[in-house]
Amino acid sequence: MERIRLTRWDVVDHLQTEEDMAAYLEAALEENDPAFVAVALGDIARAKGLAEIARETGIGRKKLQDALSPEGKPEFATVLKVIHALGLRLRATSSHA
C-alpha cells in the first residue's frame, strides 16, 4: 500500500502580493460571514506581519490576534483600522448589478 504524504496548508503562504490579499478579502466578503471576514483579515495581517499591523493600528498584538480569530468578534472600528493598515479599502457596489 502506498503511503500518502500530507503537508500543512496555510493560506498565508499564498498571500504574497497586495492583489492576492485584496482578492482573498473580496472573496471573504462575498461569503457574507462575519467570522470568515475576521479570519481572512487575520490571515492577511499574518502575511504582512501581525506585529507591524498591530503597531500601525495601535491595537496590541495579542488583542488583534484574538479579535481576528474564528471566535473573535472585532468591532467595526477595528476592522476599518486593520483594513487601512493593510493598505486595502472597502468599496460598495450594487448587488443588483
N, CA, C and O atoms as CSV, one atom per row, in Angstrom:
chain,resi,resn,atom,element,x,y,z
A,1,MET,N,N,0.846,-1.177,0.000
A,1,MET,CA,C,0.000,0.000,0.000
A,1,MET,C,C,0.896,1.246,0.000
A,1,MET,O,O,1.854,1.340,0.768
A,2,GLU,N,N,0.573,2.171,-0.854
A,2,GLU,CA,C,1.339,3.417,-0.961
A,2,GLU,C,C,0.945,4.373,0.155
A,2,GLU,O,O,-0.239,4.553,0.440
A,3,ARG,N,N,1.934,4.980,0.779
A,3,ARG,CA,C,1.660,5.939,1.846
A,3,ARG,C,C,1.351,7.304,1.248
A,3,ARG,O,O,1.935,7.715,0.246
A,4,ILE,N,N,0.441,7.974,1.877
A,4,ILE,CA,C,0.084,9.321,1.457
A,4,ILE,C,C,0.844,10.303,2.336
A,4,ILE,O,O,0.829,10.202,3.562
A,5,ARG,N,N,1.497,11.238,1.700
A,5,ARG,CA,C,2.256,12.246,2.433
A,5,ARG,C,C,1.426,13.531,2.491
A,5,ARG,O,O,1.037,14.072,1.456
A,6,LEU,N,N,1.163,14.005,3.687
A,6,LEU,CA,C,0.381,15.214,3.886
A,6,LEU,C,C,1.294,16.353,4.325
A,6,LEU,O,O,2.275,16.146,5.040
A,7,THR,N,N,0.957,17.533,3.893
A,7,THR,CA,C,1.656,18.731,4.357
A,7,THR,C,C,0.618,19.727,4.828
A,7,THR,O,O,-0.513,19.744,4.342
A,8,ARG,N,N,1.007,20.545,5.766
A,8,ARG,CA,C,0.099,21.560,6.296
A,8,ARG,C,C,-0.041,22.683,5.277
A,8,ARG,O,O,0.957,23.199,4.771
A,9,TRP,N,N,-1.275,23.059,4.979
A,9,TRP,CA,C,-1.545,24.124,4.034
A,9,TRP,C,C,-1.932,25.362,4.820
A,9,TRP,O,O,-2.786,25.296,5.704
A,10,ASP,N,N,-1.315,26.486,4.507
A,10,ASP,CA,C,-1.626,27.740,5.173
A,10,ASP,C,C,-1.838,28.800,4.101
A,10,ASP,O,O,-0.952,29.036,3.280
A,11,VAL,N,N,-2.989,29.431,4.102
A,11,VAL,CA,C,-3.311,30.442,3.103
A,11,VAL,C,C,-2.282,31.566,3.103
A,11,VAL,O,O,-2.046,32.186,2.066
A,12,VAL,N,N,-1.674,31.834,4.244
A,12,VAL,CA,C,-0.687,32.906,4.346
A,12,VAL,C,C,0.457,32.701,3.357
A,12,VAL,O,O,1.011,33.672,2.841
A,13,ASP,N,N,0.812,31.457,3.092
A,13,ASP,CA,C,1.883,31.163,2.136
A,13,ASP,C,C,1.522,31.601,0.717
A,13,ASP,O,O,2.400,31.710,-0.139
A,14,HIS,N,N,0.248,31.850,0.465
A,14,HIS,CA,C,-0.221,32.193,-0.878
A,14,HIS,C,C,-0.660,33.653,-1.002
A,14,HIS,O,O,-1.150,34.073,-2.050
A,15,LEU,N,N,-0.482,34.413,0.064
A,15,LEU,CA,C,-0.840,35.832,0.052
A,15,LEU,C,C,0.448,36.640,-0.079
A,15,LEU,O,O,0.950,37.198,0.896
A,16,GLN,N,N,0.963,36.691,-1.285
A,16,GLN,CA,C,2.270,37.305,-1.485
A,16,GLN,C,C,2.199,38.719,-2.040
A,16,GLN,O,O,3.137,39.494,-1.848
A,17,THR,N,N,1.127,39.074,-2.715
A,17,THR,CA,C,1.011,40.417,-3.281
A,17,THR,C,C,-0.235,41.096,-2.717
A,17,THR,O,O,-1.121,40.445,-2.165
A,18,GLU,N,N,-0.281,42.415,-2.868
A,18,GLU,CA,C,-1.475,43.139,-2.422
A,18,GLU,C,C,-2.699,42.702,-3.220
A,18,GLU,O,O,-3.815,42.714,-2.699
A,19,GLU,N,N,-2.500,42.318,-4.475
A,19,GLU,CA,C,-3.619,41.832,-5.287
A,19,GLU,C,C,-4.151,40.514,-4.729
A,19,GLU,O,O,-5.363,40.300,-4.695
A,20,ASP,N,N,-3.245,39.624,-4.289
A,20,ASP,CA,C,-3.665,38.363,-3.662
A,20,ASP,C,C,-4.499,38.651,-2.420
A,20,ASP,O,O,-5.545,38.042,-2.199
A,21,MET,N,N,-4.018,39.585,-1.621
A,21,MET,CA,C,-4.692,39.923,-0.361
A,21,MET,C,C,-6.057,40.543,-0.621
A,21,MET,O,O,-7.033,40.205,0.049
A,22,ALA,N,N,-6.130,41.446,-1.589
A,22,ALA,CA,C,-7.406,42.083,-1.923
A,22,ALA,C,C,-8.405,41.062,-2.455
A,22,ALA,O,O,-9.584,41.104,-2.103
A,23,ALA,N,N,-7.940,40.149,-3.298
A,23,ALA,CA,C,-8.835,39.122,-3.852
A,23,ALA,C,C,-9.353,38.203,-2.751
A,23,ALA,O,O,-10.521,37.812,-2.759
A,24,TYR,N,N,-8.488,37.862,-1.811
A,24,TYR,CA,C,-8.897,36.997,-0.695
A,24,TYR,C,C,-9.933,37.695,0.180
A,24,TYR,O,O,-10.931,37.088,0.570
A,25,LEU,N,N,-9.696,38.973,0.488
A,25,LEU,CA,C,-10.662,39.712,1.303
A,25,LEU,C,C,-11.980,39.855,0.552
A,25,LEU,O,O,-13.047,39.714,1.149
A,26,GLU,N,N,-11.923,40.130,-0.730
A,26,GLU,CA,C,-13.145,40.259,-1.521
A,26,GLU,C,C,-13.945,38.953,-1.520
A,26,GLU,O,O,-15.169,38.969,-1.386
A,27,ALA,N,N,-13.253,37.831,-1.667
A,27,ALA,CA,C,-13.929,36.526,-1.633
A,27,ALA,C,C,-14.557,36.287,-0.264
A,27,ALA,O,O,-15.663,35.754,-0.171
A,28,ALA,N,N,-13.862,36.676,0.790
A,28,ALA,CA,C,-14.403,36.506,2.143
A,28,ALA,C,C,-15.653,37.361,2.329
A,28,ALA,O,O,-16.640,36.900,2.903
A,29,LEU,N,N,-15.618,38.593,1.851
A,29,LEU,CA,C,-16.785,39.472,1.962
A,29,LEU,C,C,-17.979,38.916,1.202
A,29,LEU,O,O,-19.118,39.062,1.645
A,30,GLU,N,N,-17.731,38.280,0.062
A,30,GLU,CA,C,-18.822,37.713,-0.730
A,30,GLU,C,C,-19.511,36.549,-0.029
A,30,GLU,O,O,-20.655,36.223,-0.345
A,31,GLU,N,N,-18.824,35.924,0.916
A,31,GLU,CA,C,-19.438,34.812,1.661
A,31,GLU,C,C,-20.473,35.296,2.671
A,31,GLU,O,O,-21.288,34.513,3.159
A,32,ASN,N,N,-20.434,36.600,2.982
A,32,ASN,CA,C,-21.409,37.188,3.906
A,32,ASN,C,C,-21.369,36.540,5.296
A,32,ASN,O,O,-22.402,36.378,5.945
A,33,ASP,N,N,-20.180,36.180,5.733
A,33,ASP,CA,C,-19.973,35.534,7.034
A,33,ASP,C,C,-18.974,36.370,7.834
A,33,ASP,O,O,-17.778,36.348,7.544
A,34,PRO,N,N,-19.458,37.108,8.840
A,34,PRO,CA,C,-18.567,37.985,9.603
A,34,PRO,C,C,-17.348,37.269,10.199
A,34,PRO,O,O,-16.255,37.834,10.234
A,35,ALA,N,N,-17.529,36.047,10.660
A,35,ALA,CA,C,-16.403,35.303,11.246
A,35,ALA,C,C,-15.341,35.005,10.189
A,35,ALA,O,O,-14.144,35.089,10.466
A,36,PHE,N,N,-15.776,34.662,8.989
A,36,PHE,CA,C,-14.828,34.379,7.914
A,36,PHE,C,C,-14.080,35.645,7.499
A,36,PHE,O,O,-12.885,35.592,7.205
A,37,VAL,N,N,-14.774,36.778,7.475
A,37,VAL,CA,C,-14.122,38.045,7.140
A,37,VAL,C,C,-13.052,38.365,8.188
A,37,VAL,O,O,-11.947,38.782,7.840
A,38,ALA,N,N,-13.377,38.173,9.456
A,38,ALA,CA,C,-12.403,38.428,10.517
A,38,ALA,C,C,-11.186,37.517,10.376
A,38,ALA,O,O,-10.052,37.969,10.527
A,39,VAL,N,N,-11.415,36.252,10.092
A,39,VAL,CA,C,-10.305,35.302,9.912
A,39,VAL,C,C,-9.471,35.685,8.684
A,39,VAL,O,O,-8.242,35.631,8.727
A,40,ALA,N,N,-10.131,36.066,7.603
A,40,ALA,CA,C,-9.399,36.475,6.401
A,40,ALA,C,C,-8.523,37.687,6.698
A,40,ALA,O,O,-7.376,37.745,6.254
A,41,LEU,N,N,-9.050,38.650,7.439
A,41,LEU,CA,C,-8.238,39.811,7.826
A,41,LEU,C,C,-7.055,39.374,8.686
A,41,LEU,O,O,-5.951,39.901,8.547
A,42,GLY,N,N,-7.290,38.411,9.573
A,42,GLY,CA,C,-6.196,37.886,10.389
A,42,GLY,C,C,-5.142,37.198,9.545
A,42,GLY,O,O,-3.946,37.362,9.786
A,43,ASP,N,N,-5.576,36.430,8.559
A,43,ASP,CA,C,-4.634,35.767,7.651
A,43,ASP,C,C,-3.801,36.791,6.895
A,43,ASP,O,O,-2.584,36.647,6.774
A,44,ILE,N,N,-4.464,37.825,6.385
A,44,ILE,CA,C,-3.757,38.858,5.633
A,44,ILE,C,C,-2.788,39.601,6.545
A,44,ILE,O,O,-1.667,39.917,6.146
A,45,ALA,N,N,-3.221,39.879,7.765
A,45,ALA,CA,C,-2.340,40.558,8.728
A,45,ALA,C,C,-1.118,39.696,9.037
A,45,ALA,O,O,-0.007,40.215,9.152
A,46,ARG,N,N,-1.315,38.387,9.173
A,46,ARG,CA,C,-0.160,37.498,9.407
A,46,ARG,C,C,0.778,37.512,8.215
A,46,ARG,O,O,1.998,37.479,8.381
A,47,ALA,N,N,0.214,37.560,7.006
A,47,ALA,CA,C,1.045,37.588,5.806
A,47,ALA,C,C,1.878,38.862,5.729
A,47,ALA,O,O,3.022,38.836,5.275
A,48,LYS,N,N,1.305,39.972,6.172
A,48,LYS,CA,C,2.027,41.251,6.134
A,48,LYS,C,C,2.917,41.437,7.356
A,48,LYS,O,O,3.866,42.221,7.322
A,49,GLY,N,N,2.618,40.731,8.418
A,49,GLY,CA,C,3.365,40.877,9.668
A,49,GLY,C,C,2.441,41.408,10.746
A,49,GLY,O,O,2.172,42.608,10.806
A,50,LEU,N,N,1.957,40.518,11.594
A,50,LEU,CA,C,0.965,40.878,12.602
A,50,LEU,C,C,1.478,41.962,13.546
A,50,LEU,O,O,0.725,42.859,13.926
A,51,ALA,N,N,2.740,41.887,13.923
A,51,ALA,CA,C,3.292,42.894,14.838
A,51,ALA,C,C,3.265,44.282,14.197
A,51,ALA,O,O,2.957,45.272,14.861
A,52,GLU,N,N,3.585,44.349,12.914
A,52,GLU,CA,C,3.567,45.632,12.202
A,52,GLU,C,C,2.151,46.185,12.115
A,52,GLU,O,O,1.937,47.380,12.319
A,53,ILE,N,N,1.186,45.327,11.815
A,53,ILE,CA,C,-0.211,45.764,11.715
A,53,ILE,C,C,-0.708,46.215,13.086
A,53,ILE,O,O,-1.427,47.209,13.191
A,54,ALA,N,N,-0.333,45.497,14.125
A,54,ALA,CA,C,-0.718,45.893,15.484
A,54,ALA,C,C,-0.161,47.278,15.807
A,54,ALA,O,O,-0.864,48.120,16.366
A,55,ARG,N,N,1.076,47.504,15.461
A,55,ARG,CA,C,1.702,48.803,15.718
A,55,ARG,C,C,0.982,49.909,14.938
A,55,ARG,O,O,0.712,50.976,15.489
A,56,GLU,N,N,0.673,49.663,13.674
A,56,GLU,CA,C,0.026,50.679,12.837
A,56,GLU,C,C,-1.399,50.993,13.289
A,56,GLU,O,O,-1.869,52.121,13.141
A,57,THR,N,N,-2.077,49.996,13.836
A,57,THR,CA,C,-3.456,50.212,14.284
A,57,THR,C,C,-3.529,50.734,15.713
A,57,THR,O,O,-4.555,51.270,16.131
A,58,GLY,N,N,-2.446,50.577,16.458
A,58,GLY,CA,C,-2.468,50.969,17.864
A,58,GLY,C,C,-3.177,49.954,18.739
A,58,GLY,O,O,-3.554,50.256,19.871
A,59,ILE,N,N,-3.356,48.763,18.222
A,59,ILE,CA,C,-4.019,47.675,18.964
A,59,ILE,C,C,-2.945,46.666,19.334
A,59,ILE,O,O,-2.109,46.318,18.501
A,60,GLY,N,N,-2.959,46.197,20.561
A,60,GLY,CA,C,-1.977,45.211,20.999
A,60,GLY,C,C,-2.005,43.969,20.119
A,60,GLY,O,O,-3.061,43.557,19.638
A,61,ARG,N,N,-0.832,43.378,19.917
A,61,ARG,CA,C,-0.707,42.208,19.033
A,61,ARG,C,C,-1.627,41.074,19.455
A,61,ARG,O,O,-2.330,40.506,18.620
A,62,LYS,N,N,-1.634,40.739,20.734
A,62,LYS,CA,C,-2.463,39.635,21.245
A,62,LYS,C,C,-3.946,39.962,21.086
A,62,LYS,O,O,-4.737,39.111,20.679
A,63,LYS,N,N,-4.314,41.204,21.411
A,63,LYS,CA,C,-5.718,41.610,21.283
A,63,LYS,C,C,-6.155,41.549,19.820
A,63,LYS,O,O,-7.268,41.121,19.515
A,64,LEU,N,N,-5.269,41.982,18.920
A,64,LEU,CA,C,-5.582,41.938,17.498
A,64,LEU,C,C,-5.705,40.497,17.014
A,64,LEU,O,O,-6.621,40.163,16.261
A,65,GLN,N,N,-4.789,39.657,17.445
A,65,GLN,CA,C,-4.822,38.241,17.070
A,65,GLN,C,C,-6.112,37.592,17.554
A,65,GLN,O,O,-6.726,36.813,16.825
A,66,ASP,N,N,-6.525,37.907,18.772
A,66,ASP,CA,C,-7.770,37.352,19.314
A,66,ASP,C,C,-8.991,37.862,18.543
A,66,ASP,O,O,-9.910,37.096,18.254
A,67,ALA,N,N,-8.997,39.152,18.212
A,67,ALA,CA,C,-10.137,39.740,17.504
A,67,ALA,C,C,-10.300,39.152,16.118
A,67,ALA,O,O,-11.419,39.020,15.622
A,68,LEU,N,N,-9.173,38.795,15.484
A,68,LEU,CA,C,-9.214,38.285,14.115
A,68,LEU,C,C,-9.133,36.765,14.055
A,68,LEU,O,O,-8.691,36.196,13.057
A,69,SER,N,N,-9.555,36.125,15.115
A,69,SER,CA,C,-9.598,34.664,15.169
A,69,SER,C,C,-11.020,34.201,14.840
A,69,SER,O,O,-11.935,35.022,14.783
A,70,PRO,N,N,-11.214,32.899,14.622
A,70,PRO,CA,C,-12.576,32.409,14.332
A,70,PRO,C,C,-13.582,32.724,15.440
A,70,PRO,O,O,-14.773,32.868,15.167
A,71,GLU,N,N,-13.120,32.832,16.675
A,71,GLU,CA,C,-14.018,33.137,17.793
A,71,GLU,C,C,-14.138,34.631,18.051
A,71,GLU,O,O,-15.013,35.059,18.804
A,72,GLY,N,N,-13.274,35.429,17.438
A,72,GLY,CA,C,-13.258,36.868,17.673
A,72,GLY,C,C,-14.442,37.556,17.039
A,72,GLY,O,O,-14.973,37.113,16.021
A,73,LYS,N,N,-14.837,38.630,17.648
A,73,LYS,CA,C,-15.916,39.455,17.112
A,73,LYS,C,C,-15.421,40.909,17.154
A,73,LYS,O,O,-15.798,41.684,18.033
A,74,PRO,N,N,-14.561,41.258,16.174
A,74,PRO,CA,C,-13.975,42.597,16.213
A,74,PRO,C,C,-15.025,43.684,15.992
A,74,PRO,O,O,-15.995,43.503,15.255
A,75,GLU,N,N,-14.802,44.809,16.649
A,75,GLU,CA,C,-15.662,45.958,16.408
A,75,GLU,C,C,-15.398,46.453,14.985
A,75,GLU,O,O,-14.325,46.224,14.427
A,76,PHE,N,N,-16.381,47.128,14.413
A,76,PHE,CA,C,-16.226,47.615,13.055
A,76,PHE,C,C,-15.074,48.608,12.966
A,76,PHE,O,O,-14.373,48.650,11.954
A,77,ALA,N,N,-14.870,49.403,14.004
A,77,ALA,CA,C,-13.747,50.350,14.012
A,77,ALA,C,C,-12.422,49.600,13.907
A,77,ALA,O,O,-11.500,50.064,13.236
A,78,THR,N,N,-12.322,48.451,14.562
A,78,THR,CA,C,-11.107,47.632,14.480
A,78,THR,C,C,-10.922,47.117,13.059
A,78,THR,O,O,-9.817,47.154,12.519
A,79,VAL,N,N,-12.004,46.638,12.456
A,79,VAL,CA,C,-11.943,46.142,11.077
A,79,VAL,C,C,-11.431,47.244,10.146
A,79,VAL,O,O,-10.558,47.007,9.311
A,80,LEU,N,N,-11.978,48.438,10.295
A,80,LEU,CA,C,-11.561,49.551,9.436
A,80,LEU,C,C,-10.090,49.911,9.658
A,80,LEU,O,O,-9.367,50.184,8.700
A,81,LYS,N,N,-9.649,49.912,10.908
A,81,LYS,CA,C,-8.237,50.201,11.206
A,81,LYS,C,C,-7.324,49.166,10.556
A,81,LYS,O,O,-6.296,49.512,9.974
A,82,VAL,N,N,-7.701,47.913,10.657
A,82,VAL,CA,C,-6.890,46.831,10.090
A,82,VAL,C,C,-6.853,46.943,8.566
A,82,VAL,O,O,-5.787,46.830,7.961
A,83,ILE,N,N,-7.991,47.161,7.957
A,83,ILE,CA,C,-8.045,47.294,6.501
A,83,ILE,C,C,-7.150,48.443,6.042
A,83,ILE,O,O,-6.414,48.309,5.065
A,84,HIS,N,N,-7.213,49.566,6.747
A,84,HIS,CA,C,-6.371,50.711,6.398
A,84,HIS,C,C,-4.893,50.366,6.572
A,84,HIS,O,O,-4.079,50.676,5.701
A,85,ALA,N,N,-4.539,49.730,7.688
A,85,ALA,CA,C,-3.140,49.366,7.949
A,85,ALA,C,C,-2.619,48.366,6.916
A,85,ALA,O,O,-1.423,48.341,6.627
A,86,LEU,N,N,-3.499,47.552,6.367
A,86,LEU,CA,C,-3.111,46.569,5.359
A,86,LEU,C,C,-2.941,47.199,3.975
A,86,LEU,O,O,-2.466,46.549,3.045
A,87,GLY,N,N,-3.333,48.468,3.849
A,87,GLY,CA,C,-3.237,49.125,2.554
A,87,GLY,C,C,-4.366,48.736,1.622
A,87,GLY,O,O,-4.242,48.843,0.401
A,88,LEU,N,N,-5.475,48.282,2.203
A,88,LEU,CA,C,-6.648,47.885,1.429
A,88,LEU,C,C,-7.769,48.888,1.673
A,88,LEU,O,O,-7.663,49.744,2.551
A,89,ARG,N,N,-8.834,48.779,0.900
A,89,ARG,CA,C,-10.001,49.613,1.144
A,89,ARG,C,C,-11.259,48.848,0.766
A,89,ARG,O,O,-11.232,47.940,-0.065
A,90,LEU,N,N,-12.345,49.231,1.386
A,90,LEU,CA,C,-13.645,48.625,1.081
A,90,LEU,C,C,-14.358,49.505,0.059
A,90,LEU,O,O,-14.196,50.726,0.046
A,91,ARG,N,N,-15.135,48.870,-0.780
A,91,ARG,CA,C,-15.967,49.580,-1.745
A,91,ARG,C,C,-17.364,48.997,-1.709
A,91,ARG,O,O,-17.557,47.810,-1.447
A,92,ALA,N,N,-18.313,49.837,-1.971
A,92,ALA,CA,C,-19.694,49.372,-2.047
A,92,ALA,C,C,-20.112,49.338,-3.509
A,92,ALA,O,O,-19.859,50.279,-4.261
A,93,THR,N,N,-20.749,48.255,-3.898
A,93,THR,CA,C,-21.346,48.147,-5.226
A,93,THR,C,C,-22.743,47.581,-5.069
A,93,THR,O,O,-23.053,46.942,-4.064
A,94,SER,N,N,-23.566,47.811,-6.042
A,94,SER,CA,C,-24.923,47.290,-6.012
A,94,SER,C,C,-24.894,45.779,-6.177
A,94,SER,O,O,-24.185,45.257,-7.036
A,95,SER,N,N,-25.653,45.090,-5.367
A,95,SER,CA,C,-25.750,43.643,-5.513
A,95,SER,C,C,-26.741,43.270,-6.615
A,95,SER,O,O,-26.898,42.093,-6.943
A,96,HIS,N,N,-27.401,44.263,-7.176
A,96,HIS,CA,C,-28.382,44.023,-8.234
A,96,HIS,C,C,-27.821,44.308,-9.619
A,96,HIS,O,O,-28.552,44.274,-10.608
A,97,ALA,N,N,-26.543,44.584,-9.689
A,97,ALA,CA,C,-25.940,44.937,-10.993
A,97,ALA,C,C,-25.823,43.744,-11.900
A,97,ALA,O,O,-25.341,43.868,-13.025
